Amino acid sequence: MKIVTIDREGKTHAVEGNDDWTVMEALRDSGLPIAAECGGACACATCHVYVEEGWLEKLPPQLDEEIDMLDMALEVQPNSRLSCQIICSDEMDGIKVTLAPE
Amino acid sequence: MNDLSATGDGALGPLETDAIVVGAGPAGLFAVFELGLLDLQAQLVDILDRPGGQCTELYPEKPIYDIPGLPIVNAQELVDRLLEQIAPFKPVFHLGEMASALKKLADGRWKLSTNTGKEIIAPVILIAAGGGSFVPKRPPIPGIDAYEGKSVFYAVRKMEQFYGKDILIAGGGDSALDWTLNLAPIAKSLTLVHHRDGFRAAQHSVNQMRELVEAGKIDFQIASVKALHGDNGMLESVTLAGSDKIERQKEAEILLPFFGLTMKLGPIADFGLNLNENLIPVDTEKFETATPGIFAIGDINTYPGKLKLILSAFHEAALMSQAAFHICRPDEKLRFQYTTTSSTLHKKLGVK
Protein backbone atom coordinates (compact mmCIF):
# COMPACT_ATOMS: atom_id res chain seq x y z
CA MET A 1 0.00 0.00 0.00
CA LYS A 2 1.05 3.59 -0.50
CA ILE A 3 1.04 6.43 1.98
CA VAL A 4 0.83 9.77 0.19
CA THR A 5 2.87 12.00 2.45
CA ILE A 6 3.32 15.76 2.29
CA ASP A 7 6.50 16.89 4.04
CA ARG A 8 7.05 20.18 5.86
CA GLU A 9 8.19 21.87 2.65
CA GLY A 10 4.97 20.88 0.90
CA LYS A 11 6.61 18.18 -1.23
CA THR A 12 4.63 14.98 -1.87
CA HIS A 13 6.15 11.51 -1.38
CA ALA A 14 4.61 8.13 -2.19
CA VAL A 15 5.78 6.05 0.76
CA GLU A 16 5.48 2.26 0.63
CA GLY A 17 3.75 0.87 3.69
CA ASN A 18 4.11 -2.80 4.51
CA ASP A 19 1.16 -4.65 6.01
CA ASP A 20 1.02 -4.42 9.80
CA TRP A 21 3.72 -1.75 9.94
CA THR A 22 2.67 1.49 11.55
CA VAL A 23 2.53 4.55 9.34
CA MET A 24 5.25 6.05 11.58
CA GLU A 25 7.55 3.09 10.83
CA ALA A 26 6.93 3.43 7.11
CA LEU A 27 7.62 7.18 7.16
CA ARG A 28 10.77 6.70 9.26
CA ASP A 29 11.98 3.86 7.01
CA SER A 30 11.56 6.07 3.95
CA GLY A 31 13.87 8.65 5.50
CA LEU A 32 11.25 11.33 6.04
CA PRO A 33 12.01 13.61 9.01
CA ILE A 34 9.75 12.19 11.68
CA ALA A 35 11.27 12.22 15.16
CA ALA A 36 9.25 9.40 16.75
CA GLU A 37 11.39 9.79 19.84
CA CYS A 38 9.75 7.09 21.93
CA GLY A 39 9.94 4.55 19.09
CA GLY A 40 6.22 3.94 18.79
CA ALA A 41 5.16 3.66 22.42
CA CYS A 42 2.54 6.41 22.14
CA ALA A 43 4.60 8.32 24.69
CA CYS A 44 6.06 11.41 23.03
CA ALA A 45 3.74 12.89 20.35
CA THR A 46 6.66 13.48 17.95
CA CYS A 47 5.17 11.39 15.09
CA HIS A 48 2.23 13.76 14.73
CA VAL A 49 0.56 13.92 11.31
CA TYR A 50 -2.60 15.43 9.83
CA VAL A 51 -4.80 12.89 8.06
CA GLU A 52 -6.73 14.17 5.04
CA GLU A 53 -10.49 14.39 5.41
CA GLY A 54 -12.12 11.33 3.92
CA TRP A 55 -9.36 9.09 5.22
CA LEU A 56 -9.76 10.18 8.81
CA GLU A 57 -13.19 8.55 9.05
CA LYS A 58 -11.86 5.24 7.70
CA LEU A 59 -9.32 4.88 10.50
CA PRO A 60 -10.12 2.88 13.61
CA PRO A 61 -11.06 5.21 16.48
CA GLN A 62 -8.29 6.65 18.63
CA LEU A 63 -7.49 5.00 21.94
CA ASP A 64 -7.69 7.24 25.01
CA GLU A 65 -3.92 6.90 25.23
CA GLU A 66 -3.49 8.59 21.85
CA ILE A 67 -6.03 11.33 22.58
CA ASP A 68 -4.20 12.11 25.83
CA MET A 69 -0.78 12.04 24.18
CA LEU A 70 -1.91 14.51 21.53
CA ASP A 71 -2.15 17.03 24.40
CA MET A 72 1.65 17.07 24.24
CA ALA A 73 1.69 17.75 20.50
CA LEU A 74 1.93 21.20 18.97
CA GLU A 75 -0.51 22.66 16.43
CA VAL A 76 -3.16 20.04 17.06
CA GLN A 77 -6.08 20.08 14.64
CA PRO A 78 -9.27 18.00 14.46
CA ASN A 79 -7.52 15.72 11.92
CA SER A 80 -4.41 15.22 14.07
CA ARG A 81 -3.22 11.66 14.64
CA LEU A 82 -0.09 10.02 15.99
CA SER A 83 1.25 8.00 13.08
CA CYS A 84 2.60 5.27 15.39
CA GLN A 85 -1.04 4.42 16.12
CA ILE A 86 -2.13 3.95 12.48
CA ILE A 87 -1.58 0.47 11.06
CA CYS A 88 -0.87 -0.04 7.36
CA SER A 89 -3.27 -2.33 5.46
CA ASP A 90 -4.70 -2.68 1.95
CA GLU A 91 -7.79 -0.75 3.03
CA MET A 92 -5.48 2.17 3.84
CA ASP A 93 -3.90 2.19 0.37
CA GLY A 94 -3.56 5.80 -0.78
CA ILE A 95 -4.06 7.38 2.66
CA LYS A 96 -2.90 10.98 2.60
CA VAL A 97 -1.02 12.46 5.54
CA THR A 98 0.86 15.70 6.18
CA LEU A 99 3.76 15.94 8.61
CA ALA A 100 2.92 18.32 11.47
CA PRO A 101 5.44 21.06 12.34
CA GLU A 102 8.38 20.03 14.52
CA MET B 1 50.21 27.69 49.74
CA ASN B 2 47.20 29.08 47.96
CA ASP B 3 45.96 27.05 45.06
CA LEU B 4 45.44 29.77 42.49
CA SER B 5 44.32 27.31 39.85
CA ALA B 6 41.16 26.51 41.79
CA THR B 7 38.08 27.15 39.70
CA GLY B 8 34.59 25.74 39.40
CA ASP B 9 33.16 24.50 42.65
CA GLY B 10 34.41 27.30 44.84
CA ALA B 11 37.50 26.61 46.87
CA LEU B 12 37.38 22.91 46.08
CA GLY B 13 38.41 23.51 42.48
CA PRO B 14 37.28 21.38 39.57
CA LEU B 15 36.05 17.88 40.35
CA GLU B 16 38.26 15.05 39.19
CA THR B 17 37.32 11.51 38.25
CA ASP B 18 38.21 8.71 35.84
CA ALA B 19 35.28 8.98 33.44
CA ILE B 20 32.70 11.68 32.89
CA VAL B 21 29.47 10.18 31.59
CA VAL B 22 27.18 12.55 29.70
CA GLY B 23 23.69 11.12 30.07
CA ALA B 24 22.24 9.08 32.93
CA GLY B 25 19.94 6.80 30.95
CA PRO B 26 20.33 3.01 30.95
CA ALA B 27 23.49 3.20 28.79
CA GLY B 28 25.25 5.66 31.09
CA LEU B 29 24.12 3.86 34.23
CA PHE B 30 25.37 0.46 33.10
CA ALA B 31 28.65 2.04 32.01
CA VAL B 32 29.17 3.01 35.66
CA PHE B 33 28.95 -0.68 36.53
CA GLU B 34 31.39 -1.86 33.86
CA LEU B 35 33.83 0.95 34.68
CA GLY B 36 33.42 0.20 38.36
CA LEU B 37 34.42 -3.45 37.94
CA LEU B 38 37.72 -2.12 36.60
CA ASP B 39 38.08 0.28 39.54
CA LEU B 40 37.29 3.29 37.41
CA GLN B 41 35.20 5.96 39.09
CA ALA B 42 32.50 7.81 37.17
CA GLN B 43 30.57 11.05 37.45
CA LEU B 44 27.38 11.53 35.44
CA VAL B 45 25.86 14.71 34.05
CA ASP B 46 22.22 14.80 32.95
CA ILE B 47 19.89 17.66 32.15
CA LEU B 48 16.94 15.85 33.73
CA ASP B 49 16.47 16.10 37.47
CA ARG B 50 16.59 12.32 37.95
CA PRO B 51 18.44 9.40 36.37
CA GLY B 52 16.78 7.20 33.75
CA GLY B 53 16.72 9.24 30.55
CA GLN B 54 14.00 8.32 28.08
CA CYS B 55 12.94 5.33 30.19
CA THR B 56 11.97 7.62 33.04
CA GLU B 57 10.95 10.70 31.10
CA LEU B 58 8.95 9.23 28.23
CA TYR B 59 7.63 5.81 29.13
CA PRO B 60 8.24 4.82 32.79
CA GLU B 61 5.16 2.57 32.84
CA LYS B 62 5.84 0.79 29.55
CA PRO B 63 6.97 -2.83 29.72
CA ILE B 64 10.25 -3.83 28.04
CA TYR B 65 10.54 -7.45 26.90
CA ASP B 66 14.02 -7.65 25.41
CA ILE B 67 16.33 -7.15 28.36
CA PRO B 68 18.28 -10.41 28.63
CA GLY B 69 17.21 -12.35 31.69
CA LEU B 70 14.27 -10.08 32.51
CA PRO B 71 11.28 -11.44 30.55
CA ILE B 72 9.32 -8.30 31.41
CA VAL B 73 10.41 -5.15 33.17
CA ASN B 74 8.86 -1.69 33.26
CA ALA B 75 11.16 1.08 32.06
CA GLN B 76 11.27 2.74 35.49
CA GLU B 77 11.87 -0.59 37.18
CA LEU B 78 14.83 -1.20 34.87
CA VAL B 79 16.28 2.16 35.86
CA ASP B 80 15.71 1.42 39.55
CA ARG B 81 17.47 -1.93 39.19
CA LEU B 82 20.40 -0.37 37.36
CA LEU B 83 20.73 2.21 40.15
CA GLU B 84 20.75 -0.63 42.67
CA GLN B 85 23.33 -2.50 40.60
CA ILE B 86 25.72 0.47 40.41
CA ALA B 87 25.24 1.65 43.99
CA PRO B 88 28.40 -0.16 45.24
CA PHE B 89 30.48 2.06 42.95
CA LYS B 90 29.06 5.26 44.46
CA PRO B 91 28.59 7.20 41.24
CA VAL B 92 28.36 10.98 41.52
CA PHE B 93 25.36 12.50 39.73
CA HIS B 94 25.19 16.06 38.47
CA LEU B 95 21.49 16.26 37.69
CA GLY B 96 19.59 19.14 36.16
CA GLU B 97 22.80 20.22 34.44
CA MET B 98 23.69 20.31 30.79
CA ALA B 99 27.16 19.38 29.54
CA SER B 100 27.93 22.61 27.76
CA ALA B 101 31.61 22.69 26.80
CA LEU B 102 34.54 20.33 26.48
CA LYS B 103 38.18 21.35 26.49
CA LYS B 104 41.39 19.35 26.23
CA LEU B 105 43.90 20.18 28.95
CA ALA B 106 47.67 20.34 28.59
CA ASP B 107 48.07 17.10 30.58
CA GLY B 108 45.90 15.23 28.07
CA ARG B 109 42.81 15.06 30.23
CA TRP B 110 39.43 16.61 29.42
CA LYS B 111 37.61 19.37 31.23
CA LEU B 112 33.85 19.29 30.91
CA SER B 113 31.88 22.38 31.94
CA THR B 114 28.19 22.37 32.73
CA ASN B 115 25.69 25.16 32.22
CA THR B 116 25.77 25.88 35.96
CA GLY B 117 29.50 26.59 35.81
CA LYS B 118 30.62 23.30 37.32
CA GLU B 119 33.86 21.84 35.96
CA ILE B 120 34.85 18.18 35.95
CA ILE B 121 38.19 16.81 34.79
CA ALA B 122 38.84 13.24 33.63
CA PRO B 123 40.98 11.32 31.15
CA VAL B 124 37.88 9.71 29.64
CA ILE B 125 34.64 11.22 28.35
CA LEU B 126 31.71 8.95 27.63
CA ILE B 127 28.81 10.36 25.63
CA ALA B 128 25.72 8.30 26.47
CA ALA B 129 23.27 11.04 25.63
CA GLY B 130 20.64 9.06 23.70
CA GLY B 131 18.70 11.46 21.50
CA GLY B 132 20.31 14.48 23.12
CA SER B 133 19.14 16.80 25.87
CA PHE B 134 15.52 16.90 26.88
CA VAL B 135 14.33 20.45 26.30
CA PRO B 136 10.84 21.95 26.35
CA LYS B 137 8.82 21.65 23.15
CA ARG B 138 8.66 25.03 21.51
CA PRO B 139 5.36 25.98 19.85
CA PRO B 140 5.82 26.85 16.16
CA ILE B 141 4.60 30.41 16.63
CA PRO B 142 6.41 32.86 14.33
CA GLY B 143 8.92 35.03 16.18
CA ILE B 144 8.47 33.30 19.56
CA ASP B 145 12.23 33.31 20.16
CA ALA B 146 12.24 37.10 20.59
CA TYR B 147 9.94 36.70 23.60
CA GLU B 148 11.63 33.71 25.24
CA GLY B 149 13.12 34.50 28.63
CA LYS B 150 11.38 37.90 28.70
CA SER B 151 7.67 37.13 28.54
CA VAL B 152 7.52 33.54 27.27
CA PHE B 153 8.74 30.91 29.74
CA TYR B 154 8.84 27.10 29.50
CA ALA B 155 9.26 26.62 33.23
CA VAL B 156 8.36 28.56 36.34
CA ARG B 157 11.43 29.30 38.45
CA LYS B 158 10.16 32.18 40.57
CA MET B 159 6.41 32.50 40.94
CA GLU B 160 6.73 36.10 42.16
CA GLN B 161 7.71 37.35 38.72
CA PHE B 162 4.17 36.59 37.56
CA TYR B 163 2.44 38.51 40.34
CA GLY B 164 -0.28 40.84 39.02
CA LYS B 165 0.24 39.84 35.37
CA ASP B 166 -2.12 38.82 32.61
CA ILE B 167 -0.99 35.21 32.15
CA LEU B 168 -1.82 32.80 29.36
CA ILE B 169 -1.01 29.12 29.84
CA ALA B 170 -1.04 26.78 26.83
CA GLY B 171 -1.31 23.00 27.14
CA GLY B 172 -3.39 20.25 28.70
CA GLY B 173 -1.00 18.10 30.69
CA ASP B 174 -0.12 18.11 34.37
CA SER B 175 2.30 21.04 34.12
CA ALA B 176 -0.29 23.23 32.39
CA LEU B 177 -2.97 22.39 34.94
CA ASP B 178 -0.71 22.56 38.00
CA TRP B 179 0.57 26.01 37.08
CA THR B 180 -2.93 27.17 36.21
CA LEU B 181 -3.97 26.30 39.75
CA ASN B 182 -0.83 27.70 41.36
CA LEU B 183 -0.69 30.98 39.47
CA ALA B 184 -4.43 31.77 39.40
CA PRO B 185 -4.40 33.35 42.89
CA ILE B 186 -1.51 35.73 42.14
CA ALA B 187 -2.25 36.61 38.51
CA LYS B 188 -4.18 39.69 37.43
CA SER B 189 -5.91 37.41 34.97
CA LEU B 190 -5.25 33.86 33.84
CA THR B 191 -6.34 32.15 30.65
CA LEU B 192 -5.82 28.46 29.95
CA VAL B 193 -5.70 27.61 26.26
CA HIS B 194 -6.01 24.02 25.07
CA HIS B 195 -7.01 22.44 21.77
CA ARG B 196 -9.85 20.39 23.24
CA ASP B 197 -12.21 20.27 26.20
CA GLY B 198 -10.40 17.31 27.69
CA PHE B 199 -7.11 16.97 29.50
CA ARG B 200 -4.29 14.53 29.91
CA ALA B 201 -3.71 15.93 33.40
CA ALA B 202 -4.79 14.36 36.69
CA GLN B 203 -8.56 14.43 37.11
CA HIS B 204 -8.55 16.25 40.44
CA SER B 205 -6.51 19.10 38.91
CA VAL B 206 -8.96 19.28 36.01
CA ASN B 207 -11.89 19.42 38.45
CA GLN B 208 -10.25 22.24 40.41
CA MET B 209 -9.56 24.14 37.20
CA ARG B 210 -13.20 23.81 36.11
CA GLU B 211 -14.36 25.14 39.49
CA LEU B 212 -12.16 28.22 38.99
CA VAL B 213 -13.63 28.73 35.53
CA GLU B 214 -17.19 28.45 36.87
CA ALA B 215 -16.40 30.90 39.65
CA GLY B 216 -15.21 33.37 37.01
CA LYS B 217 -11.67 33.38 38.43
CA ILE B 218 -9.95 32.11 35.29
CA ASP B 219 -10.81 31.80 31.62
CA PHE B 220 -10.59 28.61 29.57
CA GLN B 221 -10.41 28.76 25.78
CA ILE B 222 -10.52 25.83 23.35
CA ALA B 223 -8.04 27.20 20.87
CA SER B 224 -4.37 27.42 20.01
CA VAL B 225 -1.98 30.35 20.01
CA LYS B 226 -1.30 31.54 16.46
CA ALA B 227 0.61 34.79 16.86
CA LEU B 228 2.29 36.93 19.49
CA HIS B 229 2.14 40.72 19.62
CA GLY B 230 4.37 43.10 21.56
CA ASP B 231 7.57 45.10 21.43
CA ASN B 232 11.12 44.22 22.48
CA GLY B 233 10.13 40.76 23.61
CA MET B 234 7.45 42.04 25.97
CA LEU B 235 4.17 40.37 25.16
CA GLU B 236 1.01 42.50 25.01
CA SER B 237 -1.50 40.23 23.34
CA VAL B 238 -1.84 36.97 21.44
CA THR B 239 -3.96 35.78 18.54
CA LEU B 240 -5.96 32.67 19.36
CA ALA B 241 -7.65 30.46 16.80
CA GLY B 242 -10.35 27.96 17.65
CA SER B 243 -11.14 24.79 15.69
CA ASP B 244 -13.56 26.97 13.69
CA LYS B 245 -10.40 28.82 12.53
CA ILE B 246 -11.92 32.10 13.73
CA GLU B 247 -9.17 34.28 15.19
CA ARG B 248 -9.49 36.58 18.16
CA GLN B 249 -7.13 38.69 20.23
CA LYS B 250 -6.46 38.15 23.90
CA GLU B 251 -4.45 40.39 26.19
CA ALA B 252 -1.51 38.63 27.75
CA GLU B 253 1.77 39.77 29.28
CA ILE B 254 3.09 36.30 29.98
CA LEU B 255 2.82 33.10 27.92
CA LEU B 256 3.68 29.77 29.51
CA PRO B 257 3.61 26.93 26.94
CA PHE B 258 3.62 23.45 28.51
CA PHE B 259 3.85 20.73 25.86
CA GLY B 260 6.36 18.45 27.50
CA LEU B 261 9.90 17.76 26.43
CA THR B 262 11.62 16.82 23.23
CA MET B 263 15.20 15.79 22.50
CA LYS B 264 17.70 18.15 20.95
CA LEU B 265 21.36 17.35 20.50
CA GLY B 266 22.47 20.61 22.09
CA PRO B 267 26.10 21.55 22.86
CA ILE B 268 27.39 18.03 22.10
CA ALA B 269 27.14 19.11 18.47
CA ASP B 270 30.03 21.47 19.17
CA PHE B 271 32.32 18.88 20.80
CA GLY B 272 34.07 18.26 17.46
CA LEU B 273 32.98 14.64 17.07
CA ASN B 274 32.37 14.48 13.28
CA LEU B 275 28.64 13.99 13.67
CA ASN B 276 26.81 12.04 11.03
CA GLU B 277 23.10 12.97 10.96
CA ASN B 278 23.26 13.93 14.63
CA LEU B 279 24.87 10.61 15.56
CA ILE B 280 28.45 10.06 16.70
CA PRO B 281 30.46 7.60 14.60
CA VAL B 282 32.47 5.11 16.69
CA ASP B 283 34.53 2.00 16.11
CA THR B 284 33.09 -1.34 17.22
CA GLU B 285 36.11 -2.50 19.15
CA LYS B 286 36.20 0.23 21.76
CA PHE B 287 33.24 2.46 20.88
CA GLU B 288 35.67 5.32 20.74
CA THR B 289 34.99 8.38 18.60
CA ALA B 290 37.51 9.80 16.15
CA THR B 291 38.85 11.80 19.12
CA PRO B 292 40.98 9.60 21.41
CA GLY B 293 39.63 9.49 24.96
CA ILE B 294 36.07 10.32 23.94
CA PHE B 295 33.70 7.38 23.68
CA ALA B 296 30.03 7.16 22.72
CA ILE B 297 27.56 4.39 23.55
CA GLY B 298 23.81 3.85 23.26
CA ASP B 299 21.35 5.54 20.93
CA ILE B 300 23.67 8.45 20.20
CA ASN B 301 26.38 6.44 18.42
CA THR B 302 26.44 4.95 14.96
CA TYR B 303 28.43 2.17 13.30
CA PRO B 304 27.68 -0.40 10.60
CA GLY B 305 24.81 -2.57 11.82
CA LYS B 306 23.93 -0.37 14.79
CA LEU B 307 20.67 -1.22 16.53
CA LYS B 308 19.15 1.29 18.93
CA LEU B 309 18.45 -1.19 21.68
CA ILE B 310 19.22 -0.94 25.38
CA LEU B 311 20.93 -4.32 25.22
CA SER B 312 23.31 -3.02 22.54
CA ALA B 313 24.26 -0.16 24.86
CA PHE B 314 25.11 -2.65 27.61
CA HIS B 315 27.51 -4.52 25.33
CA GLU B 316 29.03 -1.26 24.16
CA ALA B 317 29.56 -0.19 27.78
CA ALA B 318 31.55 -3.34 28.56
CA LEU B 319 33.94 -2.96 25.63
CA MET B 320 34.30 0.78 26.11
CA SER B 321 35.32 0.24 29.73
CA GLN B 322 38.21 -2.01 28.74
CA ALA B 323 39.59 0.74 26.48
CA ALA B 324 38.93 3.40 29.11
CA PHE B 325 41.00 1.41 31.61
CA HIS B 326 44.09 1.61 29.41
CA ILE B 327 43.70 5.39 29.14
CA CYS B 328 43.10 5.92 32.85
CA ARG B 329 45.69 3.39 34.10
CA PRO B 330 48.35 3.27 31.37
CA ASP B 331 50.90 1.52 33.60
CA GLU B 332 48.59 -1.16 34.95
CA LYS B 333 47.69 -4.52 33.48
CA LEU B 334 43.98 -5.16 32.99
CA ARG B 335 42.89 -8.30 34.77
CA PHE B 336 39.82 -9.82 33.13
CA GLN B 337 37.61 -11.42 35.75
CA TYR B 338 34.13 -12.88 36.13
CA THR B 339 31.70 -11.60 38.74
CA THR B 340 30.68 -15.17 39.45
CA THR B 341 34.06 -16.22 40.81
CA SER B 342 36.32 -13.26 41.52
CA SER B 343 36.69 -12.49 45.20
CA THR B 344 38.11 -9.06 44.39
CA LEU B 345 35.04 -8.25 42.32
CA HIS B 346 32.83 -9.56 45.11
CA LYS B 347 34.56 -7.17 47.49
CA LYS B 348 33.91 -4.23 45.16
CA LEU B 349 30.28 -5.25 44.81
CA GLY B 350 29.88 -5.60 48.56
CA VAL B 351 29.09 -9.32 48.33
CA LYS B 352 29.27 -10.83 51.78
Interface residues (C-beta under 8 A of the other chain):
Chain A: A35 E37 C38 G39 A41 A43 C44 A45 T46 I67 D68 M69 L70 D71 M72 A73 L74 E75 V76 Q77 P78 P101 E102
Chain B: Q54 L58 Y59 K62 G131 K137 P139 P140 G171 G172 G173 H194 H195 R196 G198 F199 R200 S224 S243 F259 G260 T262 M263 K308
